[in-house]
Amino acid sequence: MPNDVRKSPEPLLLTALHRRWAFCLTAVAVCFLAWLRVPDDLEWKFQVADSAQAVALVGNMRGEARAVKRFLPNADESSVHAGSIVSLPDRSLLAFWFGGSKEGNRDVTIRSSRFDPETETWSPDRTVITTALTQQSEKRYTKSLGNPVAFLDGEQKLWVFYVSVSIGGWSGSSANFVTSTDFGETWSPPRKIVSSPFFNLCTQLKAAPFLYADGTIGLPVHHEMGLKFCSILRLNTDGKVLAKQRLTHGWSTLQPVPFLIDESRARVLMRYASEAPPLAAAMTLTRNAGLEWSPVEASPLPNPNSAMAGLTLKDGRQLIACNDQTSGRSRLSLLVSHDNGTSWAHLFHVEYEPSFDAGPMDSENYRKWLQRLLQEPMAEEHSDTGDLVQRAMEDRQTQSSHMPRFEYPSLTQSGAGFHLIYTWNRVKIRHFQFNEAWLEQKVQEATP
């Protein structure tokens, strides 16, 4: 019998579709790998301070030991968080933070205040970046803003990197920046950092950038969409990503804090975002200026899934501010390392009340404790202590028991002075100022 049954065209169609999809996926993979490829002409050396000059500065230290705490202005009494501080050539300081009715809301803005070293006062805060400005400049919906990071590059251009959210929460965020060539008087329009050729989501910030020897910028970032891992973005002076170096893999590292040791070596400490032991900051080391990183290991620093801030001193020692505890953020401390971050010695509790080691306080005792805290000897007088205490009490409105939160520190050095800012119970940014004489006194006290 003659076979007059025709063959179905479906297998041929499916084969063609499979080939097309295979070609598209291959093209995407090739483009992605090409985008990730490190350019051959980049010089992999860090820019570090002259240690000989540094020793001379410490040797010529003058003045009596001094330390003082004060609050930054917060004109509209909004919720504030995630401060960043930068030192300018005239020894003034600029601080940036985000504030609004609630973290993640559309009314959140990036704000700024300037510190005058002569009068030792902060200027009234002003808004630098809004969701509307970001949305207008970048032509995309902007839901909220967060985590500003200030940096002065080698050309004296001031940068503020910050996070914007378009969809979802922080896992749907992107990194952006504005720049100023007049030390914060005027600002460029916001621009988005393209850290991925595809969705370009989930690039988040916390720690201050650093410089490579050729003047390009190393921006520490982390990613938090399912996985939690850290990277370094290398940017040119126009904000274009030249290279992206992965520091970690997996589920438990955030907010990398780099400590430059010399032109080739750096140690990075990271927030440990897990409840599994050991509850300690993670760390990794590079010996070739970031081309390769050692396997991640636990550092000797306790970490309760909280942010840290670090600073390499002019004589090569490292200083860190962190919540050196395994739960909560009721204790904020300064520690120093004499061996490039391998070990750390406790220097000073910036904020600490031993009673909270046993758990929260009830409302009455918490109110009394806050009132005493605001009257400690090194604290400058606050204009309305009663109002500040009440706002701190209402921070978690439905709770009858209370634990303070001293979190998200930022550190900088200006001449012989040091400046630490941090979030104080989400109602104020607090400034802890101390000089070299005070720091050396604490180092001597900590030395066996």
VMD Tcl script that draws the C-alpha trace (Angstrom):
set ca {
  {0.00 0.00 0.00}
  {1.46 3.35 -0.98}
  {2.39 5.47 2.06}
  {0.69 8.81 1.54}
  {1.04 9.97 5.17}
  {2.99 13.26 5.31}
  {5.61 13.87 8.00}
  {4.63 16.40 10.65}
  {6.53 19.70 10.45}
  {6.61 19.95 14.30}
  {9.96 18.17 14.88}
  {11.65 20.43 12.38}
  {10.06 23.49 14.01}
  {11.11 22.38 17.49}
  {14.64 21.73 16.31}
  {14.82 25.22 14.84}
  {13.47 26.75 18.07}
  {15.93 24.78 20.18}
  {18.79 25.96 18.02}
  {17.61 29.55 18.27}
  {17.31 29.36 22.06}
  {20.71 27.71 22.30}
  {22.20 30.46 20.17}
  {20.55 33.18 22.28}
  {21.68 31.63 25.57}
  {25.20 31.21 24.23}
  {25.24 34.83 23.09}
  {24.01 35.99 26.49}
  {26.66 33.91 28.27}
  {29.40 35.23 26.00}
  {28.27 38.83 26.55}
  {28.11 38.30 30.32}
  {31.56 36.71 30.49}
  {32.97 39.45 28.29}
  {31.41 42.06 30.58}
  {32.97 40.36 33.62}
  {36.43 40.08 32.04}
  {39.03 42.20 33.79}
  {40.65 44.67 31.32}
  {44.28 43.82 30.63}
  {45.49 47.41 31.02}
  {44.41 47.89 34.67}
  {47.19 48.28 37.22}
  {46.48 46.24 40.33}
  {47.99 48.31 43.12}
  {46.37 50.08 46.05}
  {47.02 53.72 46.95}
  {48.25 53.81 50.55}
  {49.49 56.51 52.96}
  {53.20 57.23 53.45}
  {54.04 55.38 56.69}
  {57.16 57.50 57.37}
  {55.05 60.64 57.37}
  {52.52 58.93 59.60}
  {55.02 58.03 62.31}
  {56.21 61.63 62.37}
  {52.64 62.87 62.84}
  {52.01 60.56 65.77}
  {55.36 61.50 67.31}
  {54.44 65.18 67.16}
  {51.04 64.69 68.72}
  {50.00 67.63 70.85}
  {47.23 68.55 73.25}
  {45.41 66.87 76.10}
  {43.29 63.78 75.66}
  {39.77 64.84 74.72}
  {36.57 63.10 73.67}
  {33.03 64.46 73.31}
  {29.62 63.31 72.07}
  {27.01 65.45 70.34}
  {23.94 64.99 68.16}
  {23.56 66.03 64.55}
  {20.52 68.15 63.67}
  {17.29 66.53 62.57}
  {14.93 69.38 61.76}
  {11.74 67.45 61.05}
  {12.17 64.78 63.75}
  {11.94 61.97 61.23}
  {13.40 58.49 61.60}
  {17.09 58.57 60.59}
  {19.67 55.91 59.81}
  {22.94 54.90 58.11}
  {25.21 57.92 58.47}
  {28.42 58.39 56.48}
  {31.12 60.96 57.26}
  {33.92 62.41 55.13}
  {36.76 64.82 55.92}
  {37.39 67.81 53.61}
  {40.71 69.61 52.93}
  {39.82 72.55 55.18}
  {39.28 70.10 58.11}
  {35.53 70.55 57.99}
  {33.38 67.43 57.81}
  {30.32 66.47 55.85}
  {27.86 63.89 57.13}
  {25.12 62.20 55.10}
  {22.29 59.93 56.20}
  {18.79 58.95 55.13}
  {15.63 60.00 56.90}
  {11.87 59.89 56.49}
  {8.66 58.71 58.11}
  {9.92 55.12 57.99}
  {12.75 53.16 56.35}
  {11.62 52.13 52.86}
  {8.94 54.82 52.48}
  {8.81 57.12 49.46}
  {9.34 60.27 51.56}
  {12.85 59.11 52.56}
  {15.56 61.56 51.47}
  {19.35 61.72 51.67}
  {20.32 64.56 54.02}
  {23.52 66.35 54.89}
  {25.11 68.57 57.54}
  {28.51 70.30 57.71}
  {30.75 70.36 60.80}
  {32.77 73.49 61.48}
  {36.02 72.51 63.30}
  {36.47 76.01 64.72}
  {33.10 76.31 66.41}
  {32.62 72.54 66.70}
  {29.02 72.80 65.57}
  {26.93 71.11 62.90}
  {24.96 73.18 60.41}
  {21.20 72.71 60.00}
  {20.54 69.59 57.94}
  {19.48 69.95 54.31}
  {18.14 67.56 51.70}
  {20.59 66.55 48.97}
  {18.76 63.74 47.13}
  {15.09 62.79 46.86}
  {13.20 59.91 45.27}
  {11.66 62.36 42.79}
  {15.08 63.70 41.75}
  {16.45 60.17 41.31}
  {13.39 59.11 39.34}
  {13.53 62.17 37.09}
  {17.26 61.86 36.36}
  {17.35 58.11 35.79}
  {13.96 57.80 34.04}
  {12.75 54.94 36.22}
  {10.32 54.59 39.10}
  {12.01 55.11 42.48}
  {10.27 53.79 45.57}
  {12.76 54.77 48.28}
  {16.40 55.63 49.08}
  {18.99 54.47 51.59}
  {22.58 53.97 52.79}
  {24.53 57.00 51.52}
  {28.33 56.59 51.37}
  {30.52 59.71 51.09}
  {33.97 59.76 49.50}
  {36.55 62.34 48.36}
  {38.64 61.08 45.44}
  {42.20 61.97 44.43}
  {40.98 64.82 42.24}
  {39.12 66.40 45.18}
  {35.77 65.46 43.71}
  {33.18 64.60 46.34}
  {31.01 61.54 45.73}
  {27.89 60.35 47.48}
  {26.98 56.81 46.53}
  {23.55 55.68 47.65}
  {20.95 52.95 47.20}
  {17.61 53.35 45.45}
  {14.77 50.84 45.44}
  {12.45 50.48 42.46}
  {10.74 47.16 43.20}
  {10.35 45.14 46.38}
  {12.67 45.84 49.30}
  {16.44 46.16 49.61}
  {16.93 43.03 47.50}
  {15.52 45.00 44.55}
  {17.90 47.92 44.98}
  {20.44 49.59 42.72}
  {23.52 51.71 43.41}
  {23.60 55.35 42.33}
  {25.80 58.38 42.84}
  {25.96 62.16 42.71}
  {29.18 64.22 42.63}
  {30.25 67.70 43.68}
  {33.26 69.74 42.57}
  {32.70 72.45 45.21}
  {32.71 70.25 48.33}
  {28.97 69.82 48.60}
  {27.63 73.25 47.68}
  {26.14 71.97 44.41}
  {25.56 68.48 43.06}
  {25.38 66.70 39.73}
  {22.18 64.89 38.70}
  {21.95 61.32 40.05}
  {23.40 58.53 37.92}
  {22.96 54.79 38.18}
  {25.92 52.43 38.50}
  {25.65 49.62 35.96}
  {27.05 46.69 37.93}
  {25.36 44.00 35.83}
  {24.47 43.90 32.11}
  {21.03 42.41 32.85}
  {18.59 43.33 35.63}
  {21.21 45.39 37.50}
  {19.44 44.79 40.81}
  {20.58 44.19 44.37}
  {23.78 46.24 44.53}
  {23.94 47.65 48.05}
  {26.38 49.85 49.96}
  {27.74 50.62 53.41}
  {31.54 51.04 53.70}
  {33.62 53.91 52.33}
  {35.48 53.38 49.03}
  {39.26 53.38 48.59}
  {41.69 54.32 45.81}
  {43.88 52.28 43.53}
  {47.32 53.63 42.62}
  {46.06 54.89 39.23}
  {43.29 56.98 40.85}
  {40.41 54.63 40.08}
  {37.93 53.92 42.86}
  {37.27 50.66 44.70}
  {33.65 50.57 45.85}
  {32.77 47.82 48.36}
  {29.29 46.42 47.64}
  {27.16 43.48 48.62}
  {24.28 41.61 47.03}
  {21.23 40.27 48.81}
  {18.72 38.52 46.57}
  {18.55 34.97 47.87}
  {22.32 34.66 48.08}
  {24.28 37.09 50.27}
  {27.78 37.83 49.01}
  {30.28 40.67 48.66}
  {32.17 42.27 45.76}
  {34.42 45.19 44.91}
  {33.44 47.40 41.96}
  {36.34 49.24 40.36}
  {35.13 52.54 38.91}
  {36.79 55.17 36.79}
  {36.42 58.85 37.69}
  {33.24 59.02 35.58}
  {31.55 56.26 37.58}
  {31.86 53.54 34.92}
  {32.49 49.99 36.18}
  {35.89 48.81 34.94}
  {35.99 45.51 36.85}
  {33.99 43.53 39.38}
  {35.87 41.31 41.83}
  {33.86 38.72 43.77}
  {34.97 38.45 47.42}
  {32.65 35.74 48.71}
  {30.00 33.23 47.69}
  {27.04 31.81 49.57}
  {24.44 33.03 52.01}
  {26.02 34.87 54.90}
  {28.28 37.84 54.07}
  {27.27 41.49 53.67}
  {28.72 45.02 53.87}
  {32.46 44.52 53.26}
  {34.87 46.85 55.11}
  {38.35 47.03 53.48}
  {41.58 47.72 55.37}
  {44.47 48.50 53.04}
  {47.80 47.18 54.34}
  {50.19 48.09 51.51}
  {50.01 48.47 47.73}
  {49.27 44.74 47.28}
  {47.62 43.54 50.49}
  {44.23 44.28 52.01}
  {42.02 42.55 54.54}
  {38.23 42.79 54.29}
  {35.92 42.26 57.25}
  {32.26 41.51 56.54}
  {28.98 41.51 58.41}
  {27.97 37.94 59.24}
  {24.34 37.54 58.16}
  {23.53 34.18 59.68}
  {22.32 32.69 62.94}
  {24.66 29.70 62.65}
  {27.84 29.71 64.76}
  {30.37 31.18 64.88}
  {28.64 34.54 65.32}
  {31.69 36.49 64.19}
  {32.57 38.87 61.40}
  {33.85 37.08 58.30}
  {37.17 38.02 56.72}
  {39.21 37.51 53.56}
  {42.65 38.66 52.40}
  {44.19 39.63 49.06}
  {47.92 39.68 48.28}
  {47.61 40.99 44.72}
  {45.46 44.12 45.17}
  {42.15 42.36 44.70}
  {42.73 40.06 41.74}
  {42.38 37.06 44.07}
  {40.94 36.63 47.56}
  {41.59 33.99 50.19}
  {38.87 31.60 51.38}
  {36.49 33.25 53.83}
  {37.06 32.51 57.51}
  {35.73 33.74 60.84}
  {37.51 36.71 62.38}
  {38.02 37.11 66.16}
  {35.38 39.88 66.22}
  {31.88 38.97 67.46}
  {29.16 40.16 65.09}
  {25.37 40.10 65.64}
  {24.51 40.57 61.93}
  {25.37 44.26 62.12}
  {27.37 46.85 60.20}
  {30.95 47.88 61.01}
  {33.20 50.80 60.11}
  {36.96 50.68 59.71}
  {39.88 53.04 59.35}
  {43.57 52.44 58.68}
  {45.50 54.92 60.79}
  {48.38 56.91 59.38}
  {50.87 54.69 61.18}
  {49.40 51.48 59.74}
  {47.27 50.32 62.68}
  {43.60 49.54 62.07}
  {40.70 50.99 64.04}
  {37.22 49.51 63.94}
  {33.84 50.51 65.36}
  {31.38 47.66 65.75}
  {28.72 45.97 67.86}
  {31.12 43.51 69.52}
  {28.41 41.16 70.79}
  {26.58 38.14 69.42}
  {23.03 39.49 69.67}
  {21.43 42.92 69.65}
  {23.04 46.29 69.00}
  {23.10 47.74 72.50}
  {26.92 47.92 72.67}
  {29.08 49.95 70.29}
  {32.84 49.71 70.77}
  {36.17 50.86 69.36}
  {38.91 48.25 68.88}
  {42.44 48.48 67.47}
  {44.64 46.02 65.59}
  {48.44 46.09 65.53}
  {48.79 43.11 63.17}
  {46.77 44.08 60.09}
  {43.44 42.82 61.41}
  {44.53 39.36 62.56}
  {43.70 40.21 66.20}
  {41.91 43.08 67.91}
  {42.24 44.79 71.29}
  {39.28 46.49 72.95}
  {39.80 50.25 73.46}
  {36.54 51.84 74.54}
  {32.80 51.31 74.84}
  {31.28 54.25 72.94}
  {27.84 53.10 74.11}
  {27.34 50.34 76.64}
  {25.14 49.48 79.61}
  {25.86 46.05 81.19}
  {22.22 45.72 82.30}
  {21.20 44.99 78.71}
  {23.37 41.87 78.64}
  {20.57 40.27 80.66}
  {17.80 41.48 78.33}
  {15.45 44.46 77.76}
  {14.36 47.02 80.35}
  {10.77 47.86 81.16}
  {9.51 51.25 80.05}
  {9.98 53.09 83.34}
  {13.58 51.98 83.86}
  {14.40 52.50 80.20}
  {13.22 56.11 80.39}
  {15.34 56.76 83.47}
  {18.35 55.14 81.85}
  {18.00 57.29 78.70}
  {17.85 60.43 80.83}
  {21.05 59.43 82.62}
  {22.71 58.53 79.34}
  {22.10 61.99 77.91}
  {23.75 63.53 80.96}
  {26.99 61.51 80.91}
  {30.16 63.62 81.40}
  {31.39 63.58 77.78}
  {27.96 64.41 76.30}
  {27.29 67.96 75.13}
  {24.10 69.48 76.50}
  {21.05 68.80 74.34}
  {18.40 71.49 73.95}
  {15.39 69.27 74.65}
  {16.37 66.10 76.46}
  {12.78 65.25 77.41}
  {11.60 65.28 73.81}
  {14.52 63.15 72.67}
  {13.88 60.58 75.38}
  {10.20 60.41 74.43}
  {10.99 59.89 70.75}
  {13.46 57.12 71.62}
  {10.76 55.51 73.78}
  {8.29 55.61 70.89}
  {10.71 54.24 68.33}
  {9.09 50.80 68.65}
  {5.65 52.03 69.53}
  {3.93 48.87 70.74}
  {6.73 47.48 72.93}
  {6.58 47.58 76.70}
  {10.22 46.42 76.99}
  {13.14 48.16 75.40}
  {16.64 47.57 74.04}
  {18.68 50.49 72.66}
  {20.19 50.40 69.17}
  {23.55 52.01 68.48}
  {24.33 50.94 64.96}
  {25.73 51.61 61.47}
  {28.95 53.44 62.42}
  {31.10 55.53 60.06}
  {34.69 56.62 60.84}
  {37.06 59.25 59.45}
  {40.28 61.03 60.45}
  {40.89 64.75 60.01}
  {44.38 65.89 60.96}
  {44.95 64.83 64.56}
  {41.22 64.33 65.15}
  {38.95 61.32 64.71}
  {35.23 61.34 64.10}
  {32.71 58.54 64.50}
  {29.03 58.91 63.67}
  {26.34 56.28 64.24}
  {22.60 55.79 64.42}
  {21.23 56.52 67.88}
  {17.94 54.62 68.35}
  {16.82 55.63 64.82}
  {15.89 59.13 66.04}
  {19.28 60.86 65.81}
  {22.69 60.55 64.26}
  {25.30 60.89 67.02}
  {28.86 62.22 66.65}
  {31.72 60.96 68.83}
  {34.81 63.14 68.42}
  {38.21 62.27 69.91}
  {41.82 63.30 69.35}
  {45.09 61.41 68.92}
  {46.08 61.98 72.55}
  {42.85 60.32 73.73}
  {43.32 57.43 71.29}
  {46.93 56.83 72.36}
  {45.87 56.94 76.00}
  {43.32 54.20 75.33}
  {45.89 52.17 73.38}
  {48.32 52.39 76.29}
  {45.59 51.29 78.72}
  {44.80 48.30 76.48}
  {48.45 47.23 76.15}
  {49.42 44.46 78.62}
}
mol new
graphics top color blue
foreach p $ca { graphics top sphere $p radius 0.5 }
foreach p [lrange $ca 0 end-1] q [lrange $ca 1 end] { graphics top cylinder $p $q radius 0.2 }
display resetview
